[in-house]
Amino acid sequence: WFTGVKNMTIVTPSQWLADLVKQSFLKEYPVKVINSGIDLNVFKPTESDFRKKHNLEDKKVVLGVAFGWGVRKGLDVFVELSKRLPDNYKIVLVGTDESVDKQLPSNILSIHRTQNQKELAEIYSAADVFVNPTREEVFGLVNVEALACAIPVISFRTGGCPEIIDENTGLVIDVDNVDLMEKEIIKACENDSYSGENCIARAKAFDQHEKFETYIKLFDAMVEKN
């Protein structure tokens, strides 16, 4: 369908995917990276009663957010972490369902669904650290959402995730290195290793309005060229 098409530019949301495209049968076409973006008017530090509602006021909250929880998203990693982390830590998983609940130990808090993005921002903001043990990811937009809410991110080295996190906002860990992930979670929570200001500043690079403008400029350039 695509080979032989004239004047086509391929856009990917991550450099990782762009590199794969350059190795495929589409390698004859120019490839441009335009990262996915988020609404920074919604995803920002947001006050709520989430901690009080769930009796988490004296806990270190370790948050995971995904849709379609399973091995691919690292559900097994959170189950293992729940056995290792101290008693004053609480893992909260968002985007679960009844089938996932059956796989979770009692010390993991399961949130099936949020009503809207603002409620999701409230949950991000209530956390101490965002953990993303995903094994398959094109970009990892949940990482950006967490940063925008001033929460540091610890993620597996998967897909485009390393392109989001820098040394001031979190850590990227080799896939399945649960030992190091455990240590870094505790470090992030106990030592305040990453400032919220740095996390917010990093998230500004993924403003959806700026990404939209980049698409428009690319389209205009192609129209002018033709």
Backbone as a ProteinNet text record, in pm:
[ID]
protein_1_A
[PRIMARY]
WFTGVKNMTIVTPSQWLADLVKQSFLKEYPVKVINSGIDLNVFKPTESDFRKKHNLEDKKVVLGVAFGWGVRKGLDVFVELSKRLPDNYKIVLVGTDESVDKQLPSNILSIHRTQNQKELAEIYSAADVFVNPTREEVFGLVNVEALACAIPVISFRTGGCPEIIDENTGLVIDVDNVDLMEKEIIKACENDSYSGENCIARAKAFDQHEKFETYIKLFDAMVEKN
[TERTIARY]
82.3	0	85.4	199.1	276	396.8	457.4	575.2	538.3	620.5	595.1	515.1	463.3	388	484.4	444.7	530	506.4	611.7	604.5	539.7	584.9	531.2	639.3	602.3	688.5	623.6	699.3	648.4	680.2	579.2	596.5	579.4	674.9	666.3	667.1	606.5	603.6	731.3	824.4	948.5	1063.6	1184.5	1303.3	1321.9	1284.7	1293.3	1216.1	1093	1012.7	1067.1	1117.8	1177.2	1293.2	1374.5	1488	1441.3	1330.2	1275.6	1222.3	1157.1	1105.1	1218.9	1331.8	1446.9	1508.4	1469.4	1517.6	1414.2	1298.3	1188.6	1181.6	1078.1	1058.4	1017.2	995	960.6	1083.5	1200.8	1323.4	1353.7	1287.2	1311.6	1250	1161.4	1090.8	1157.2	1147.2	1197.2	1112.1	1178	1109.1	1132.5	1026	1034.4	974.1	1039.3	989	913	786.9	707.3	649.1	703.7	658	510.1	446.2	309	308.2	196.1	186.4	68.7	67.6	-42	-91.7	-208.7	-267.6	-213.6	-122.5	-60.3	-154.1	-268.6	-369.9	-445.9	-439.2	-504.8	-403.5	-295.9	-194.2	-94.7	-118	-39	-61.5	22.1	-0.8	-141.8	-216.7	-358.6	-393.2	-447.1	-483.6	-609	-615.5	-733.3	-733.1	-839.2	-847.1	-816	-743.7	-717.8	-647.7	-543.6	-471.7	-561.2	-636.9	-725	-833.7	-889.6	-998.6	-955.9	-830.1	-781.5	-684.8	-685.7	-602.4	-454	-405.2	-266.3	-184.3	-235.9	-170.8	-31.6	-7.5	123.2	201.9	162.8	226.1	309	408.5	477.9	400.9	348.2	260.2	340.1	337.2	403.4	292.9	291	179.2	215	120	130.1	-0.6	8.3	-111.2	-96.8	-197.4	-196.1	-338.1	-354.8	-483.1	-452.1	-504.7	-467.8	-354.8	-372.1	-269.6	-242.2	-115.6	-72.3	79	136.3	281.9	344.7	279.4	333.1	350	261.2	266.7	335.6	383.8	460.8	379.3	260.2	178.3	252.4	323.2	397.9	506.6	561.8	665.4	606.1	486.8	423	387.2	344.8	314.9	440.9	553.4	680.7	723.1	707.9	744.9	661.3	535.8	448.3	498.3	576.9	634.8	762.8	825.4	957.3	956.6	869.4	872.4	829.5	882.7	847	697.4	653	510.1	452.9	538.3	487.5	478.8	494	477.3	346	280.4	155.7	157.2	139.4	131	-14.2	-32.8	-164.9	-161.5	-251	-258.9	-390.7	-380.7	-498.5	-519.4	-646	-677.9	-699.2	-722.6	-742.1	-887.9	-917.5	-1056.1	-1068.7	-1183.9	-1208.1	-1114.5	-1081.7	-992	-851.1	-809.3	-678.2	-679.7	-790.4	-800.9	-771.4	-811.7	-793	-645.3	-563.2	-419.7	-340	-407.5	-337.1	-343.6	-233.8	-236.3	-315	-352.3	-439.3	-371.5	-239.2	-170.7	-148.9	-209	-209	-348.2	-355.2	-482.6	-514.3	-630.6	-672.3	-778.9	-752.6	-849.1	-890.4	-1014.5	-1058.5	-1057.6	-1117.3	-1132.4	-1150.1	-1090.7	-1110.9	-1222.9	-1290.7	-1403.3	-1359	-1240.7	-1190.9	-1041.8	-980.6	-837.1	-800	-888	-859.5	-846.1	-933.3	-923.9	-794.3	-753.5	-627.4	-510.3	-516.5	-412.1	-406.4	-520.2	-524.3	-451.1	-469.1	-403.3	-252.7	-213.5	-70.5	-10	-76.6	-23.8	-13.2	-93.3	-92.2	20.9	87	191.6	326.2	415	553.5	644	612	691.7	601.7	628.1	554.6	645.8	595.1	674.9	609.4	690.5	638.7	725.3	695.1	773.1	724.3	687.4	635.5	744.4	705.1	799.2	778.5	669.8	640.2	579.8	645.2	597.3	651.3	562.8	607.7	667.6	601.6	652.3	644.2	526.5	511.5	454.6	336.1	278.1	243.4	217.8	188.3	307.8	427.6	546.5	542.8	501.6	492.2	384.5	270.8	161.7	207.3	283	332.9	428.9	522	617.3	544.9	442.5	367.7	299.8	273.6	213	318.7	445.1	558.2	602.9	580.6	615.6	728.6	839	948.3	907.5	978.4	941.7	1057.7	1026	1121.6	1061.5	1131.7	1075.2	1175.7	1123.3	1209.8	1254.9	1368.5	1425.1	1352.1	1237.4	1151.1	1104.7	1114.9	1062.3	1113	1018.2	1054.2	1066.8	1048.6	1054.1	1183	1300.8	1423.9	1431.7	1350.3	1351.9	1278.8	1202.8	1121.5	1192.4	1258.5	1316.5	1462.1	1500.6	1641.5	1692.3	1820.2	1882.7	1822	1746.2	1685.8	1541.6	1486.8	1343.8	1313.2	1414.4	1389.9	1501.7	1469.5	1571.1	1512.1	1591.4	1554.4	1637.1	1569.1	1632.8	1616.1	1716.8	1706.8	1586.4	1520.3	1398.8	1423.4	1332.1	1329.2	1431.9	1499.5	1590.5	1509.4	1437	1347.9	1427.1	1544.4	1627.4	1661.7	1709.1	1744.5	1620.9	1510.2	1387.4	1342.6	1349.5	1313.4	1399.8	1530.4	1622.4	1595.7	1568	1546.9	1413.4	1314.3	1186.1	1206.3	1275.4	1301.3	1386.9	1486.5	1573.1	1493.7	1406.8	1327.3	1232.5	1177.6	1079.8	1144.7	1256.6	1318.3	1410.3	1474.9	1577.7	1535.3	1412.1	1366.9	1470.4	1509.9	1619.1	1587.2	1459.5	1419.5	1318	1344.3	1254.2	1132.4	1020.9	899.3	912.8	990.2	1010.5	1078.9	1178.4	1247.4	1154.9	1068.7	974	877.2	823.4	729.8	798.4	921	995.3	1019.1	1049.1	1072.5	943.8	831.6	703.8	663.7	712.6	676.3	725.3	822.1	871.4	770.5	663	563.6	423.6	419.9	293.3	219.3	96.6	22.8	-3.5	-15.6	-41	81	199.8	321.8	339.5	303.7	314.8	218	98.8	1.2	55.7	116.7	175.1	287.4	361.9	469.3	412.3	300.4	233.7	185.8	128.5	79.1	193.4	305.7	421.5	474.4	475.8	521.8	428.6	298.3	200.4	214.1	227.7	243.1	369.1	475.8	602.4	588.7	514.6	495.6	406.7	304.8	217	293.7	376	455	553.9	610.6	708.7	646	519.5	451.1	380.1
-121.5	0	126	122.8	244.7	257.1	146.7	157.6	221.3	314.8	382.5	510.2	540.1	664.1	782.6	885	1001.6	1104.4	1173.6	1287.4	1250.2	1141.4	1099	1111.4	1169.6	1175.7	1095.1	1010.1	927.1	995	1006.1	1068.2	961.5	955.8	861.8	939.1	883.5	953.2	937.5	853.7	834.1	805.3	836.1	806.8	656.6	583.1	436.8	379.6	427.9	378.7	428.6	550.2	603.5	516.4	471.7	385.5	252.3	202	77.2	97.7	210.8	241.8	246.6	303.1	316.6	181.4	77.2	-57	-138.7	-78.5	-150.6	-120.7	-172.5	-147.5	-3.6	74.4	216.5	306.2	247.5	324.3	425.9	413.8	509.4	645.8	652.5	777.4	853.1	986.9	1064.2	1036.5	1032.2	1005.1	1122.4	1172.5	1283.6	1238.5	1273.9	1240.6	1358.7	1336.4	1433.9	1359.6	1386.3	1315.5	1339	1241.8	1260.3	1366.4	1435.7	1542.1	1524.4	1601.8	1598.5	1739.2	1748.7	1878.2	1923.1	2017.6	2064.8	2151.3	2186.8	2256.7	2159.9	2031.9	1927.8	1854.3	1810	1735.8	1834.3	1860	1953.7	1917.7	1966.1	1937	1976	1877.9	1898	1845.4	1930.4	1889.6	1803.2	1710.5	1623.8	1558.2	1483.3	1407.9	1260.4	1230.1	1090.3	1015.5	1074.5	1007.1	984.2	1085.7	1073.2	969.7	972.3	880.8	735.5	708.1	569.2	538.7	624.2	602.2	587.9	678.5	673.9	791.7	861.8	985.5	961.5	842.2	811.2	712.5	698.8	600.8	669.1	597.2	633.7	567.1	647.8	595.9	571.1	446.3	403.4	377.8	459.3	457.1	391.1	313.7	260.6	285.5	327.6	355.1	285.6	208.8	142.2	100.8	63	9	-119	-229.7	-359.7	-419.7	-419.4	-471.2	-618.2	-654.4	-791.6	-794.7	-905.2	-917.8	-810.6	-778.1	-677.5	-543.2	-510.8	-383.7	-396.6	-516.5	-534.3	-557.7	-614.8	-641.5	-732.1	-830.8	-923.5	-852.8	-745.3	-669.6	-600.5	-543.7	-478.6	-581.1	-698.7	-803.6	-839.2	-850.1	-880.5	-765	-642.3	-526.2	-518.1	-561	-556.2	-648.2	-749.2	-840.7	-784	-690.2	-641.9	-507.3	-417.7	-281.7	-279.4	-186.7	-177	-157.1	-180.9	-173.5	-33.6	68.2	204.7	250.1	157.4	184.1	122.2	191.6	140.2	152.1	40.6	41.3	67.1	162.4	194.7	173.1	90.8	65.4	119.9	197.2	257.7	193.1	167.4	109.1	-40.9	-92	-235	-273.1	-399.6	-447	-568.7	-631.8	-743.3	-860.5	-885.3	-996.4	-969.3	-842.6	-805.6	-814.1	-772.7	-776.4	-915.9	-1017.8	-1155.8	-1195.2	-1119.3	-1149.7	-1067.6	-973.7	-880.1	-921.9	-904.6	-925.9	-815.3	-837.3	-742.8	-609.6	-605.4	-480.2	-389.9	-421.5	-332.3	-273	-140	-71.3	-65.1	-116.3	-122.8	-18.2	66.6	168.3	133.3	94.8	44.6	150.7	262.5	362.3	500.2	599.8	737.1	799.9	897.9	961.4	1052.1	1112.9	1205.5	1226.7	1306.8	1329.5	1408.5	1496.4	1572.9	1480	1382.5	1286.2	1206.5	1173.5	1103.1	1189.9	1319.5	1412.9	1421	1412	1413.5	1292.7	1177.8	1055.7	1062.8	1107.9	1128.3	1217.8	1328.2	1428.6	1375.8	1275.4	1218.7	1118.8	1079.1	977.8	1037.9	951.2	990.8	956.3	851.5	810.4	733.6	752.5	679.2	570.1	447.5	333.4	272.3	251.9	200.3	82.7	-39.8	-156.8	-220.7	-137.8	-188	-259.4	-362.5	-436.6	-407.9	-340	-301.8	-162.4	-68.7	69.6	144.6	209.6	291.1	421.5	484.3	610.6	615.9	594.6	596.9	727	763.5	893.3	905.7	794	801.1	857.2	831.8	889.2	1041.3	1095.3	1240.7	1296.8	1228.7	1274.8	1282.5	1182.6	1183	1298.8	1319.3	1429.7	1563.5	1580.4	1705.9	1733.3	1626.6	1640.4	1644.6	1668.6	1687.3	1558.5	1445	1315.2	1251.6	1210.7	1144.8	1007.8	962.6	839.2	740.5	615.3	505.6	407.5	383.3	304.7	203.5	95	2.6	67.1	21.3	71.8	5.1	60.4	1.8	107.6	77.7	168.9	310.9	405.7	546.3	599.3	514.3	561.5	636.3	587.5	659.6	800.7	830.7	962.8	1066.7	1020.8	1109.6	1150.1	1055.4	1074.7	1118.7	1218	1256.3	1238.5	1272.5	1246.3	1328.7	1432.1	1517.5	1480.2	1384.9	1355	1207.9	1123.8	983.3	895.1	769.4	673.3	569.2	531.1	424	301.3	189.4	66.2	-43.5	-127.1	-239.7	-326.3	-376.6	-456.4	-574.5	-593.2	-704.8	-693.6	-580.4	-561.3	-510.4	-601.6	-565	-523.9	-582.5	-547.2	-398.4	-350.1	-209.1	-121.3	-167.1	-88.4	-69.2	-174.2	-164.7	-61.1	-66.9	26.2	170	190.4	326.7	383.9	299.9	346.7	402	326.6	369.1	495.9	499.5	617.5	741.4	728.1	842.3	891.2	797.8	834.5	888.1	830.1	865.7	987.3	1003.9	1108	1228.5	1225.9	1335	1361.8	1255.8	1262.9	1352.2	1367.7	1442.1	1548.3	1671.8	1780.7	1786.4	1827.9	1842.5	1947.4	2052.5	2159.9	2107.1	2020.8	1962.9	1873.7	1800.5	1712.2	1793.8	1900.5	1986	2050.2	2096.7	2160.5	2062.7	1939.5	1838.4	1810.1	1805.5	1776.1	1882.4	2004.1	2112.5	2086.1	1998.4	1963.2	1879.8	1838	1751	1813.7	1944.7	2018.7	1982.5	1934.5	1888.4	2001.4	2124.1	2236	2262.6	2251.7	2269.8	2155.5	2034.2	1920.3	1935.9	1987.7	2012.5	2114	2220	2322	2264	2170.5	2106.2	2027.1	1959.1	1887.2	1983.5	2095.7	2194.2	2249.5	2279.7	2332.9	2230	2103.9	1998.5	1986.5	1991	1982.9	2101.1	2220.6	2340.3	2331.5	2281.3	2270.1	2172.3	2063.4	1964.5	2018.7	2095.2	2156.9	2256.8	2337.2	2437.3	2369.7	2260.1	2186.3	2130.4	2091.6	2028.9	2132.8
0	0	0	67.4	87.2	-4.6	-41.9	-125.9	-259.4	-301.4	-428.4	-415.9	-296.4	-275.6	-283.7	-356.4	-373.3	-262.3	-228.1	-135.2	-1.5	55.4	185.3	292.8	405	522	632.6	695.8	804.3	936.8	1023	1153.8	1261.2	1353.1	1465.2	1596.5	1703	1832	1913.8	1867.7	1941.8	1846.4	1890.9	1810.9	1798.5	1902.3	1900.5	1781.8	1762.5	1651	1517.7	1515.3	1392.6	1346.4	1441.6	1407.1	1348.5	1399	1344.6	1203.2	1181	1047.3	946.2	987.7	897.8	862.1	934.4	905.1	827.3	800.8	737.7	588.3	522.6	380.2	352.5	460.5	445.7	456.4	457.4	481	371.2	255.2	146.1	173.6	274.4	302.1	417.2	414.7	529.4	652.9	767.2	893.5	988.6	1045.4	1141.6	1273.7	1382.8	1516.1	1573.8	1604.8	1678.8	1798	1914.1	2033.6	2059.9	2120.2	2165.8	2275	2288.1	2386.9	2480.2	2587.7	2684.1	2709.3	2770.6	2804.4	2940.3	2937.7	3060.8	3144.5	3089.7	3168.7	3258.6	3225.2	3304.5	3391.8	3328.4	3402.7	3465.2	3591.3	3670.3	3816.7	3908.4	4049.9	4091.6	4142.5	4169.1	4307.8	4391.9	4527.5	4525.4	4620.9	4633.3	4770.5	4799.2	4924.6	4901.5	4794	4757.2	4870.9	4927.5	5035.7	5157.4	5193.9	5310.3	5284	5164.8	5128.4	5138.9	5106.7	5104.3	5219.6	5323.3	5441.6	5406.4	5324.1	5277.7	5328.2	5427.3	5472.2	5530.4	5584	5642.6	5556.6	5430.6	5342.5	5233.5	5184.1	5062	4947.8	4858.6	4753.3	4625.7	4581.6	4457.8	4355.5	4250.9	4156.8	4024	3972.2	3837.1	3764.4	3639.3	3559.1	3424.8	3386.9	3256.2	3222	3098.1	3052.6	2977.5	3027.2	2974.4	3056.1	3188.7	3277.8	3249.6	3255.6	3234.9	3237.9	3193.5	3192.8	3105.1	2994.6	2903.1	2972	3063.5	3136.3	3272.6	3303.1	3425.7	3551.4	3538.1	3655.9	3754	3700.6	3786.4	3865.8	3810.2	3880.2	4002.9	3987.6	4102.2	4210.2	4169.6	4267.7	4345.9	4276	4342.2	4433.3	4385.5	4467.2	4594.7	4586.5	4704.1	4815.1	4777.9	4877	4937.5	4866.7	4906	4977.6	4935.2	4989.3	5135.8	5214.8	5357.5	5377.9	5499.6	5530.9	5515.8	5523.9	5511.5	5366	5273.2	5130.3	5083.6	4990	4935.1	4783.6	4716.2	4570.1	4530.6	4438.5	4385.4	4234.6	4183.8	4040.6	3986.2	3879.9	3815.8	3679.1	3643.8	3514.2	3520.6	3641.2	3661	3634.3	3651.4	3643.8	3735.7	3735.7	3827.9	3801.9	3676.9	3645.7	3697.6	3692.7	3746.9	3898.6	3960	4106.4	4161.4	4088.3	4133.6	4139.4	4068.2	4064.3	4165	4232.7	4319.8	4465.8	4537.9	4682.5	4750.5	4875	4945.3	4974.2	4968.4	5001.6	4881	4767.3	4651.2	4636	4627.3	4607.6	4459.4	4421.8	4281.7	4253.1	4153.3	4109.1	3967.1	3949.3	3819.3	3711	3738.9	3633	3694.7	3631.5	3676.3	3594.5	3653.5	3586.9	3472.6	3487.9	3387	3408.8	3323.3	3333.8	3459.2	3503.7	3625.2	3745.1	3754	3864.1	3854.7	3733	3714	3758.1	3725.9	3769.3	3921.5	3986.3	4132.6	4190.3	4126.1	4174.8	4151.2	4031.9	4006.5	4114.4	4142.8	4235.6	4378.3	4411	4545.9	4566.5	4459.2	4467.5	4506	4552.2	4579.8	4462.4	4390.4	4275	4178.2	4049.2	3946.5	3893.1	3887.9	3843.8	3720.3	3616.7	3490.5	3443.2	3491.3	3453.5	3323.3	3227.4	3101.2	3022.2	2951	2867.7	2719.3	2686.1	2548.2	2548.6	2483.6	2485.1	2364.3	2290.4	2177.1	2226.5	2325.1	2378.2	2530.5	2586.5	2731.7	2783.1	2734.9	2768.5	2916.4	2983.8	3126.9	3204.1	3153	3217.7	3213.9	3100.6	3085.1	3177.8	3184.8	3271.5	3417.2	3461	3598.7	3622.2	3528.4	3542.3	3551.4	3469.5	3468.2	3601.9	3676	3808.9	3918.5	3877.9	3969.8	4037.9	3971.9	4029	3949.2	4013.8	3941.7	3888.8	3787.8	3717.9	3719	3750.9	3737.8	3639.4	3528.8	3420.3	3367.7	3311.5	3239.6	3108.8	3060.2	2935.2	2817.4	2784.1	2682	2583.4	2454.1	2352.7	2370.9	2371	2381.1	2522.7	2624.9	2764.1	2798.2	2754.7	2788.9	2731	2630	2568.6	2653.7	2751.9	2833.7	2961.4	3024.2	3157.4	3145.4	3225.2	3231.7	3374.1	3396.7	3527	3639.7	3605.4	3707.9	3740.7	3666.6	3681.9	3709	3714.2	3740.8	3690	3668.9	3628.2	3534.3	3434.8	3342.3	3377.4	3395.7	3442.8	3338.6	3324.7	3232.2	3266.3	3163.8	3181.1	3274.6	3368.6	3463.8	3576.6	3590.2	3702.6	3821.6	3883.9	3993.3	4117.1	4136	4251.8	4250.4	4135.7	4124.9	4132.3	4073.8	4079	4223.5	4301.1	4442.9	4514.7	4493.4	4558.8	4517.4	4388	4338	4383.3	4400.8	4454.3	4595.3	4678	4814.9	4816.6	4730.3	4722.4	4684.5	4584.8	4539	4648.2	4725.3	4827.2	4954.9	4992.1	5119.2	5109.6	4995.3	4983.7	4901.2	4850.2	4762.4	4653.3	4585.1	4487.2	4368.4	4338.4	4218.7	4256.9	4219.3	4257	4165.4	4224.8	4146.4	4038.7	4068.1	3969.8	3844.3	3862.8	3747.3	3665.9	3735.5	3666.3	3580.8	3637.5	3564.2	3444.5	3464.4	3355.8	3241.2	3274.4	3171.6	3093.6	3162.3	3097.5	2996.2	3015.9	2924.2	2781.8	2766.3	2633	2556	2623.6	2560.3	2563.8	2552.3	2547.3	2419.1	2431.9	2313.9	2214.5	2262.3	2171	2083.3	2142.2	2063.6	1963.7	2004	1912.9	1795.6	1825.2	1718.9	1618.7	1670.1	1582.8	1496.9	1552.1	1475.7	1358.9	1382.4	1273.5	1164.4	1206.5	1110.4	1025.8	1089.3	1017.3	917.5	956.7	866.6	746	771.7	663.4	568.1	624.4	541.8	455.6	514.1	439.3	322.2	345.8	239.8	129.5	168	68.3	-17	49.7	-21.8	-115.5	-73.1	-151.9	-279.5	-266.7	-381.1	-468.9
[MASK]
++++++++++++++++++++++++++++++++++++++++++++++++++++++++++++++++++++++++++++++++++++++++++++++++++++++++++++++++++++++++++++++++++++++++++++++++++++++++++++++++++++++++++++++++++++++++++++++++++++++++++++++++++++++++++++++++++

